[in-house]
Every structure is written in C-alpha cells, then in structure tokens.
Amino acid sequence: MTTTLEELTQRVAAAVGQDSGLGRTFKVDLRGEGFIHIDGSAVTNEDKPADLTVSISRKDLKALGAGELNPMTAVITGRLKVSDMGLAMSLQPQMQALFAKLG
C-alpha cells in the first residue's frame, strides 16, 4: 500500500507528539512529492525555510526509518542530501529516533 503525503505527514505528527526534540526547524523535501516541515510540535506540508533541510525520496525515507538504509551511505550515494552537514550530524540521533517511529 502506498502512503500518501497526508498519511505520512500524520505519521510524522504523531511521532513528533508535543515536541520533536530537535530544537531546530526541520524540513523534509520529498523530491517533487511535497514537503514536511517540523517546528517543535507543529508539522505542516508548507515549503517554509528551515534550519536543516533533508532531501530524500519517500521510498528512501521509509527505508531510513526502518533501518534498511544507512544515513551515511545514503549521503555518499546521493540518495540523501542535507543543507547543513554539521547540523545534520549533531541532530542525527534525534532524527533517527523520529524516523524510526515512522516504521
């Protein structure tokens, strides 16, 4: 079953709960399929500026959340692009915990 952008956004919102724990604004660019913007507990599909933007396909996002795709391998192969590598590295544990809740 294919997950729609709306379903994925609802799953992200449920995973975020009262606070994303990121301490920064975070945007997932689903490469032409839409956006998921996280700011604390607010999760929207708006293409707003964010402290960190991750560009990844929906399929790879699911694989990342399921632990089937290694984040560093994804970056090296171009399947995952980040706007600020230093910030992404510092937030990796929080992002991985958030993505794991999507599975």
Phi and psi in degrees as GROMACS dihedral restraints (atoms count N, CA, C in turn):
[ dihedral_restraints ]
;  ai    aj    ak    al  type     phi  dphi    fc
    3     4     5     6     1   -83.7    20    10
    4     5     6     7     1   131.9    20    10
    6     7     8     9     1   -87.0    20    10
    7     8     9    10     1   128.3    20    10
    9    10    11    12     1   -76.4    20    10
   10    11    12    13     1   166.0    20    10
   12    13    14    15     1   -59.3    20    10
   13    14    15    16     1   -40.1    20    10
   15    16    17    18     1   -64.4    20    10
   16    17    18    19     1   -42.9    20    10
   18    19    20    21     1   -64.4    20    10
   19    20    21    22     1   -42.6    20    10
   21    22    23    24     1   -63.8    20    10
   22    23    24    25     1   -41.3    20    10
   24    25    26    27     1   -62.6    20    10
   25    26    27    28     1   -41.3    20    10
   27    28    29    30     1   -63.7    20    10
   28    29    30    31     1   -39.0    20    10
   30    31    32    33     1   -65.8    20    10
   31    32    33    34     1   -40.5    20    10
   33    34    35    36     1   -63.9    20    10
   34    35    36    37     1   -44.8    20    10
   36    37    38    39     1   -59.9    20    10
   37    38    39    40     1   -41.6    20    10
   39    40    41    42     1   -65.8    20    10
   40    41    42    43     1   -38.3    20    10
   42    43    44    45     1   -68.9    20    10
   43    44    45    46     1   -36.7    20    10
   45    46    47    48     1   -67.7    20    10
   46    47    48    49     1   -42.9    20    10
   48    49    50    51     1    63.9    20    10
   49    50    51    52     1  -133.5    20    10
   51    52    53    54     1   -76.7    20    10
   52    53    54    55     1   -22.1    20    10
   54    55    56    57     1  -162.0    20    10
   55    56    57    58     1   134.3    20    10
   57    58    59    60     1   -67.9    20    10
   58    59    60    61     1   -23.0    20    10
   60    61    62    63     1    78.3    20    10
   61    62    63    64     1     1.8    20    10
   63    64    65    66     1   -80.9    20    10
   64    65    66    67     1   -31.2    20    10
   66    67    68    69     1    72.7    20    10
   67    68    69    70     1     4.8    20    10
   69    70    71    72     1  -142.8    20    10
   70    71    72    73     1   162.3    20    10
   72    73    74    75     1   -79.9    20    10
   73    74    75    76     1   145.6    20    10
   75    76    77    78     1  -141.1    20    10
   76    77    78    79     1   132.1    20    10
   78    79    80    81     1  -127.5    20    10
   79    80    81    82     1   134.5    20    10
   81    82    83    84     1  -105.2    20    10
   82    83    84    85     1   119.2    20    10
   84    85    86    87     1   -96.0    20    10
   85    86    87    88     1   111.2    20    10
   87    88    89    90     1   -87.2    20    10
   88    89    90    91     1    31.7    20    10
   90    91    92    93     1    48.8    20    10
   91    92    93    94     1    65.1    20    10
   93    94    95    96     1    91.5    20    10
   94    95    96    97     1    -8.8    20    10
   96    97    98    99     1  -101.1    20    10
   97    98    99   100     1    -2.1    20    10
   99   100   101   102     1   126.0    20    10
  100   101   102   103     1  -171.4    20    10
  102   103   104   105     1  -134.7    20    10
  103   104   105   106     1   152.7    20    10
  105   106   107   108     1  -128.3    20    10
  106   107   108   109     1   116.3    20    10
  108   109   110   111     1  -108.8    20    10
  109   110   111   112     1   128.7    20    10
  111   112   113   114     1  -119.2    20    10
  112   113   114   115     1   125.8    20    10
  114   115   116   117     1  -137.5    20    10
  115   116   117   118     1    97.2    20    10
  117   118   119   120     1    65.7    20    10
  118   119   120   121     1  -113.6    20    10
  120   121   122   123     1   -99.8    20    10
  121   122   123   124     1    -5.2    20    10
  123   124   125   126     1   -84.9    20    10
  124   125   126   127     1   123.2    20    10
  126   127   128   129     1  -124.4    20    10
  127   128   129   130     1   120.1    20    10
  129   130   131   132     1  -133.7    20    10
  130   131   132   133     1   175.1    20    10
  132   133   134   135     1  -105.1    20    10
  133   134   135   136     1    21.6    20    10
  135   136   137   138     1   -79.3    20    10
  136   137   138   139     1   144.7    20    10
  138   139   140   141     1   -91.8    20    10
  139   140   141   142     1    69.4    20    10
  141   142   143   144     1   -98.6    20    10
  142   143   144   145     1   156.3    20    10
  144   145   146   147     1   -58.4    20    10
  145   146   147   148     1   148.7    20    10
  147   148   149   150     1  -143.9    20    10
  148   149   150   151     1   156.4    20    10
  150   151   152   153     1   -63.6    20    10
  151   152   153   154     1   -35.7    20    10
  153   154   155   156     1  -136.8    20    10
  154   155   156   157     1   128.0    20    10
  156   157   158   159     1  -116.7    20    10
  157   158   159   160     1   130.3    20    10
  159   160   161   162     1  -113.3    20    10
  160   161   162   163     1   127.5    20    10
  162   163   164   165     1  -107.9    20    10
  163   164   165   166     1   120.6    20    10
  165   166   167   168     1  -158.4    20    10
  166   167   168   169     1   148.9    20    10
  168   169   170   171     1   -73.1    20    10
  169   170   171   172     1   158.4    20    10
  171   172   173   174     1   -62.0    20    10
  172   173   174   175     1   -40.1    20    10
  174   175   176   177     1   -61.0    20    10
  175   176   177   178     1   -45.0    20    10
  177   178   179   180     1   -70.1    20    10
  178   179   180   181     1   -32.3    20    10
  180   181   182   183     1   -62.4    20    10
  181   182   183   184     1   -43.6    20    10
  183   184   185   186     1   -62.7    20    10
  184   185   186   187     1   -42.8    20    10
  186   187   188   189     1   -64.2    20    10
  187   188   189   190     1   -38.3    20    10
  189   190   191   192     1   -62.9    20    10
  190   191   192   193     1   -45.6    20    10
  192   193   194   195     1   -64.9    20    10
  193   194   195   196     1   -33.6    20    10
  195   196   197   198     1   -82.7    20    10
  196   197   198   199     1    -2.6    20    10
  198   199   200   201     1    78.2    20    10
  199   200   201   202     1    13.4    20    10
  201   202   203   204     1   -89.8    20    10
  202   203   204   205     1   -11.1    20    10
  204   205   206   207     1  -129.5    20    10
  205   206   207   208     1   121.7    20    10
  207   208   209   210     1   -76.0    20    10
  208   209   210   211     1   128.9    20    10
  210   211   212   213     1   -57.3    20    10
  211   212   213   214     1   -42.0    20    10
  213   214   215   216     1   -68.5    20    10
  214   215   216   217     1   -39.5    20    10
  216   217   218   219     1   -61.8    20    10
  217   218   219   220     1   -40.7    20    10
  219   220   221   222     1   -62.9    20    10
  220   221   222   223     1   -39.6    20    10
  222   223   224   225     1   -67.0    20    10
  223   224   225   226     1   -47.4    20    10
  225   226   227   228     1   -61.5    20    10
  226   227   228   229     1   -37.7    20    10
  228   229   230   231     1   -87.6    20    10
  229   230   231   232     1    -1.7    20    10
  231   232   233   234     1    82.4    20    10
  232   233   234   235     1     5.4    20    10
  234   235   236   237     1   -76.3    20    10
  235   236   237   238     1   -18.8    20    10
  237   238   239   240     1  -134.0    20    10
  238   239   240   241     1   125.9    20    10
  240   241   242   243     1  -123.0    20    10
  241   242   243   244     1   141.5    20    10
  243   244   245   246     1  -124.8    20    10
  244   245   246   247     1   148.3    20    10
  246   247   248   249     1   -78.5    20    10
  247   248   249   250     1   -23.9    20    10
  249   250   251   252     1  -146.7    20    10
  250   251   252   253     1    99.6    20    10
  252   253   254   255     1   -61.6    20    10
  253   254   255   256     1   -39.8    20    10
  255   256   257   258     1   -61.5    20    10
  256   257   258   259     1   -45.2    20    10
  258   259   260   261     1   -66.7    20    10
  259   260   261   262     1   -40.5    20    10
  261   262   263   264     1   -60.9    20    10
  262   263   264   265     1   -41.6    20    10
  264   265   266   267     1   -65.1    20    10
  265   266   267   268     1   -40.0    20    10
  267   268   269   270     1   -70.7    20    10
  268   269   270   271     1   -27.0    20    10
  270   271   272   273     1   -98.4    20    10
  271   272   273   274     1     2.5    20    10
  273   274   275   276     1   -54.0    20    10
  274   275   276   277     1   -45.6    20    10
  276   277   278   279     1   -60.5    20    10
  277   278   279   280     1   -41.9    20    10
  279   280   281   282     1   -68.5    20    10
  280   281   282   283     1   -41.0    20    10
  282   283   284   285     1   -66.1    20    10
  283   284   285   286     1   -42.2    20    10
  285   286   287   288     1   -63.5    20    10
  286   287   288   289     1   -40.8    20    10
  288   289   290   291     1   -63.1    20    10
  289   290   291   292     1   -40.6    20    10
  291   292   293   294     1   -66.0    20    10
  292   293   294   295     1   -48.3    20    10
  294   295   296   297     1   -63.2    20    10
  295   296   297   298     1   -34.1    20    10
  297   298   299   300     1   -64.1    20    10
  298   299   300   301     1   -29.2    20    10
  300   301   302   303     1   -73.6    20    10
  301   302   303   304     1   -11.5    20    10
  303   304   305   306     1   -81.5    20    10
  304   305   306   307     1   -19.4    20    10
